[in-house]
Amino acid sequence: MSVTIRARLALWYAAVLGLALAGSGLASYYGYSRARLAQLDEQLARADALAAGAMNTELAEGLPLAEAAHDALEDLELPGRGLAIFAPDGTHLFGPWQGLPEVNGDGVSDTGPAITTVEGAGVRLRLRRARHRHGSTSYLVGAAESLAPLEAERAGLRRALLVGGVGTLALATAGGLWIARRALGPLTRMAVDARGITEHTPGARLRGPATRDELAVLGDAFNELLGRLEGALAQQRRFMADASHELRTPVSVARTAIEVGLARSGRPEAEHRDSLRVVEGQIRRLSRLVEDMFTLARADAGPLPLEPAPLYLDELVDGCAADARLVAAPKGVEVHSSTPADVETIGDERRLRQMLANLLDNAVRHTPSGGSVQVELALRPEAFEIAVTDGGHGIPEAERERIFERFVRLDASRHAADGAGLGLPIARTIAAAHGGSLVISRSDSSGSTFLVRLPAPRTTPHTPVIGR
């Protein structure tokens, strides 16, 4: 059977309070008992001093020990208390002592009394024995008093402490339950709100307490989590809608080409070849799009898997620039590269080529005919920088982060029919997977510069380098 938090809090509160009450009750009980016993011993000491003073007075008059004891205690009345004088050998000389223990000099020194608790006359007694001297005469004084009144007081105190402690504990437990219910009420309310949040209630949030306590902090943290999840779900829906839109166009074109090719028999071979070329181009576009989506999906599932190996970064940049020249030449765009020699690093060559190819393809597509694209490799302290500069019209400042989102394309001046808006997100993902970054370092009417920063290896690779 599970126990609620409020019940556990109340039980813990009751347990701690019970221990505190028990400790304070025991301390009070034993403190009171010791104080009352000390008070009783003080009363017996006064009776002893009174008897010894009277005895010394009688002995000073020259009376024998027995007569002096008789005269000293004859007129002395101490109700409820035994007080008697004894000879040094324990002989009872005078005083009320019926049914009380014998008094002798065993264990009694001349320097101090002997005080003990004994059984006598059917009750427990507090017994004081003291040796006194007057001149050469020695005698014993015994004083005793019943502990029954003290025991009765102790019993009453125990009952009072028990009843009061149990009552206080019961009230405290009930109060603890009430306090826990009030304190955890907002948590119950937040749980009800959480159960009501579904995918059909976007924007729903928990109602936290008005006070800025720990539960309010919990509610705020949960609401922030809901906000992040809502953003992630919205991005996922957007991704699915954009992916469906991007996939639909090449599929529709390919299907139309196939239907046209199958509609009439006896068509010339050239027309069939044209239809097949259209289908082949759309299938290539589909393959590239699916591959890009698969790369991003793997990056979302965790760190993008890499196959790092030693390589020359300058050769990789020059090779990508050479490939881009083949694409840029028909458009009348020149591609220039500037790299220092023998720049060794460690990375996944295939992924780094994909990153640079995407950046260069983006730069060529957005550079008008007659313009140029520049790619530069620079060595910085503890990092390599690759800058790709196009000759486009620039990117508005408000859009400079959006272009790294998936399927985001800007206005018609930066749109190409064969672009799906995945090249830049993939390039940034690859840079991040290598511990680097991809940002727009400059963008104005003369063009934009995309800057890749890759961390340099701490030591120069000693294994054979790819391409050498």
NULOVEX-538962 format. One record per residue (C-alpha): residue in one letter; z, x, y. Coordinates in steps of 0.05 Angstrom, whole numbers, padded with zeros to 5 digits, always signed. Layout:
BEGIN
AZXY/...
end
This chain:
BEGIN
M+00000+00000+00000/S-00022+00030+00066/V+00026+00032+00124/T+00000+00021+00194/I+00008+00073+00248/R+00054+00028+00288/A+00099+00019+00227/R+00099+00095+00214/L+00116+00107+00287/A+00173+00057+00284/L+00199+00086+00219/W+00197+00157+00246/Y+00231+00134+00309/A+00284+00098+00268/A+00293+00159+00223/V+00302+00207+00281/L+00349+00158+00316/G+00387+00147+00252/L+00398+00222+00243/A+00420+00227+00316/L+00468+00169+00308/A+00495+00197+00243/G+00506+00265+00274/S+00540+00238+00336/G+00581+00190+00294/L+00606+00244+00247/A+00621+00290+00306/S+00660+00234+00341/Y+00697+00215+00277/Y+00719+00285+00260/G+00734+00301+00333/Y+00778+00240+00339/S+00813+00255+00273/R+00829+00326+00294/A+00854+00304+00361/R+00900+00251+00332/L+00926+00300+00280/A+00940+00351+00334/Q+00976+00297+00374/L+01017+00280+00313/D+01035+00353+00302/E+01056+00358+00375/Q+01102+00299+00366/L+01133+00331+00304/A+01141+00396+00343/R+01179+00359+00399/A+01224+00326+00347/D+01237+00394+00316/A+01253+00424+00384/L+01300+00367+00400/A+01338+00374+00335/A+01342+00450+00341/G+01368+00445+00412/A+01422+00396+00393/M+01440+00438+00332/N+01447+00502+00373/T+01492+00466+00421/E+01538+00443+00365/L+01538+00512+00333/A+01556+00543+00399/E+01620+00502+00399/G+01640+00537+00334/L+01628+00479+00286/P+01610+00493+00214/L+01537+00483+00194/A+01546+00415+00160/E+01588+00386+00217/A+01541+00413+00269/A+01482+00380+00233/H+01520+00313+00230/D+01539+00315+00304/A+01470+00338+00325/L+01432+00281+00291/E+01483+00226+00290/D+01462+00194+00355/L+01388+00215+00351/E+01341+00157+00333/L+01267+00169+00318/P+01239+00105+00287/G+01183+00115+00236/R+01196+00189+00231/G+01238+00231+00183/L+01281+00285+00215/A+01334+00324+00178/I+01371+00391+00177/F+01375+00433+00115/A+01414+00494+00093/P+01375+00558+00081/D+01375+00543+00007/G+01344+00474+00018/T+01409+00433+00014/H+01402+00369+00055/L+01457+00370+00108/F+01442+00309+00150/G+01386+00264+00174/P+01342+00207+00147/W+01302+00238+00090/Q+01303+00187+00033/G+01243+00191-00013/L+01213+00249+00024/P+01194+00316-00007/E+01246+00370-00013/V+01250+00421+00043/N+01263+00494+00027/G+01248+00560+00059/D+01188+00577+00015/G+01130+00596+00059/V+01170+00587+00124/S+01176+00649+00167/D+01221+00663+00226/T+01161+00668+00271/G+01127+00601+00260/P+01132+00533+00225/A+01095+00510+00162/I+01055+00446+00173/T+01023+00411+00113/T+00999+00343+00090/V+01036+00319+00028/E+01047+00257-00014/G+01115+00225-00007/A+01147+00155-00011/G+01080+00128-00036/V+01042+00149+00027/R+01011+00211+00055/L+01056+00248+00103/R+01049+00302+00155/L+01106+00350+00142/R+01133+00404+00188/R+01184+00455+00165/A+01214+00506+00212/R+01268+00560+00206/H+01318+00568+00264/R+01375+00616+00278/H+01436+00614+00322/G+01470+00679+00320/S+01480+00697+00247/T+01473+00625+00225/S+01405+00603+00196/Y+01382+00532+00180/L+01318+00492+00168/V+01292+00432+00206/G+01245+00384+00171/A+01204+00332+00208/A+01156+00283+00174/E+01114+00224+00195/S+01070+00177+00156/L+00995+00184+00163/A+00984+00110+00149/P+00973+00091+00222/L+00925+00148+00230/E+00888+00128+00166/A+00884+00057+00192/E+00855+00082+00257/R+00805+00125+00219/A+00784+00066+00176/G+00774+00022+00238/L+00734+00078+00271/R+00690+00085+00210/R+00676+00011+00208/A+00661+00010+00282/L+00614+00069+00277/L+00579+00040+00216/V+00570-00029+00245/G+00551-00002+00313/G+00503+00049+00283/V+00469-00001+00238/G+00463-00051+00294/T+00436+00001+00342/L+00387+00026+00290/A+00362-00045+00276/L+00353-00059+00350/A+00320+00009+00360/T+00272-00004+00301/A+00253-00071+00329/G+00244-00040+00397/G+00203+00016+00367/L+00157-00034+00333/W+00148-00071+00399/I+00135-00006+00437/A+00086+00018+00384/R+00049-00048+00386/R+00044-00045+00462/A+00024+00029+00461/L-00029+00020+00406/G-00055-00046+00431/P-00114-00013+00467/L-00131+00024+00403/T-00136-00042+00366/R-00179-00070+00422/M-00225-00010+00419/A-00231-00018+00344/V-00253-00090+00354/D-00304-00067+00406/A-00330-00013+00360/R-00341-00063+00303/G-00383-00105+00351/I-00430-00048+00370/T-00496-00049+00332/E-00567-00025+00344/H-00580-00092+00377/T-00526-00081+00431/P-00551-00021+00470/G-00505-00001+00527/A-00443-00031+00495/R-00380+00011+00506/L-00307+00010+00487/R-00256-00020+00535/G-00205+00035+00545/P-00136+00025+00575/A-00129+00027+00650/T-00077+00082+00646/R-00102+00153+00641/D-00066+00170+00576/E-00089+00200+00509/L-00120+00134+00487/A-00161+00131+00551/V-00185+00202+00537/L-00204+00180+00466/G-00241+00119+00493/D-00279+00161+00543/A-00298+00212+00490/F-00322+00157+00443/N-00362+00125+00499/E-00394+00192+00514/L-00412+00198+00440/L-00442+00128+00442/G-00483+00149+00503/R-00509+00211+00466/L-00526+00169+00404/E-00560+00117+00447/G-00602+00172+00479/A-00619+00202+00411/L-00639+00134+00383/A-00682+00120+00445/Q-00715+00188+00437/Q-00728+00174+00364/R-00759+00106+00379/R-00801+00138+00433/F-00822+00193+00385/M-00842+00143+00332/A-00881+00101+00382/D-00917+00161+00412/A-00931+00190+00343/S-00960+00124+00320/H-01003+00121+00382/E-01028+00193+00373/L-01043+00183+00299/R-01078+00116+00310/T-01134+00144+00354/P-01163+00197+00305/V-01154+00149+00246/S-01191+00094+00284/V-01248+00141+00304/A-01255+00169+00233/R-01255+00099+00202/T-01307+00075+00251/A-01352+00134+00235/I-01345+00121+00161/E-01359+00046+00169/V-01420+00060+00210/G-01445+00111+00159/L-01435+00061+00102/A-01463+00001+00139/R-01537+00018+00129/S-01570+00050+00070/G-01629+00097+00077/R-01603+00131+00141/P-01630+00200+00156/E-01590+00259+00132/A-01579+00282+00204/E-01542+00218+00221/H-01499+00225+00159/R-01482+00296+00179/D-01464+00274+00250/S-01417+00221+00220/L-01385+00273+00175/R-01376+00321+00232/V-01340+00266+00271/V-01295+00252+00211/E-01282+00326+00200/G-01262+00336+00273/Q-01214+00277+00271/I-01184+00300+00206/R-01173+00370+00236/R-01140+00337+00295/L-01096+00296+00248/S-01077+00358+00208/R-01057+00395+00271/L-01017+00337+00296/V-00981+00327+00229/E-00966+00401+00226/D-00936+00400+00296/M-00894+00339+00280/F-00870+00372+00216/T-00850+00435+00255/L-00809+00394+00304/A-00777+00353+00248/R-00755+00417+00213/A-00726+00442+00278/D-00688+00376+00288/A-00659+00381+00217/G-00629+00450+00233/P-00650+00519+00256/L-00724+00529+00249/P-00734+00572+00187/L-00763+00641+00204/E-00790+00699+00165/P-00771+00758+00210/A-00804+00825+00200/P-00819+00886+00243/L-00881+00879+00287/Y-00915+00906+00350/L-00907+00853+00404/D-00963+00883+00447/E-01014+00876+00391/L-00992+00805+00379/V-01001+00787+00453/D-01068+00822+00458/G-01092+00787+00394/C-01072+00718+00419/A-01107+00733+00486/A-01170+00752+00449/D-01169+00687+00409/A-01158+00648+00474/R-01220+00681+00505/L-01263+00649+00452/V-01238+00580+00471/A-01240+00594+00546/A-01309+00624+00550/P-01348+00558+00543/K-01306+00529+00599/G-01319+00588+00645/V-01246+00611+00645/E-01228+00685+00639/V-01166+00708+00600/H-01134+00775+00619/S-01077+00810+00584/S-01031+00866+00607/T-00984+00899+00557/P-00949+00966+00549/A-00963+01005+00486/D-00922+01006+00422/V-00872+00951+00437/E-00834+00944+00372/T-00791+00884+00356/I-00770+00839+00298/G-00793+00767+00291/D-00833+00716+00253/E-00905+00736+00270/R-00936+00670+00249/R-00888+00630+00293/L-00894+00677+00352/R-00970+00672+00348/Q-00964+00596+00346/M-00919+00599+00408/L-00967+00643+00448/A-01028+00604+00424/N-00997+00539+00449/L-00980+00570+00517/L-01050+00600+00525/D-01084+00536+00502/N-01043+00498+00553/A-01061+00548+00607/V-01136+00547+00591/R-01140+00471+00589/H-01107+00465+00658/T-01146+00520+00692/P-01210+00496+00725/S-01278+00528+00711/G-01285+00595+00745/G-01210+00608+00744/S-01170+00657+00703/V-01109+00660+00657/Q-01063+00720+00658/V-01015+00739+00602/E-00967+00797+00614/L-00916+00832+00570/A-00858+00867+00606/L-00798+00905+00581/R-00731+00887+00612/P-00661+00911+00596/E-00644+00881+00528/A-00703+00833+00530/F-00778+00826+00527/E-00813+00779+00576/I-00881+00747+00564/A-00910+00712+00625/V-00970+00665+00618/T-01000+00645+00686/D-01054+00592+00693/G-01098+00574+00753/G-01081+00500+00754/H-01056+00455+00809/G-00982+00465+00796/I-00928+00420+00767/P-00883+00377+00810/E-00812+00402+00809/A-00785+00336+00781/E-00832+00343+00721/R-00819+00416+00702/E-00769+00399+00648/R-00803+00335+00624/I-00865+00372+00602/F-00822+00405+00548/E-00807+00336+00519/R-00849+00311+00461/F-00912+00272+00474/V-00902+00279+00549/R-00966+00291+00588/L-00972+00289+00664/D-01026+00256+00706/A-01100+00259+00691/S-01107+00327+00725/R-01064+00358+00670/H-01088+00314+00612/A-01138+00334+00559/A-01166+00288+00506/D-01147+00334+00449/G-01075+00347+00473/A-01018+00308+00441/G-00962+00335+00484/L-00929+00375+00429/G-00952+00446+00445/L-00899+00462+00497/P-00841+00431+00459/I-00861+00472+00397/A-00867+00535+00439/R-00797+00526+00467/T-00769+00510+00398/I-00799+00575+00370/A-00771+00616+00428/A-00702+00586+00418/A-00705+00599+00343/H-00715+00673+00360/G-00654+00672+00406/G-00697+00669+00469/S-00719+00618+00520/L-00781+00587+00552/V-00780+00564+00624/I-00827+00553+00683/S-00812+00611+00729/R-00863+00591+00783/S-00908+00532+00798/D-00947+00517+00861/S-01017+00498+00883/S-01044+00565+00858/G-01019+00555+00787/S-00958+00558+00742/T-00924+00614+00704/F-00890+00601+00637/L-00839+00656+00621/V-00816+00672+00551/R-00754+00716+00543/L-00742+00746+00474/P-00681+00789+00459/A-00698+00861+00442/P-00671+00888+00376/R-00610+00933+00383/T-00643+00989+00342/T-00715+01009+00332/P-00742+00984+00265/H-00747+01038+00211/T-00789+00998+00163/P-00866+00998+00166/V-00890+00954+00223/I-00941+00899+00211/G-01010+00918+00236/R-01000+00994+00235/
end
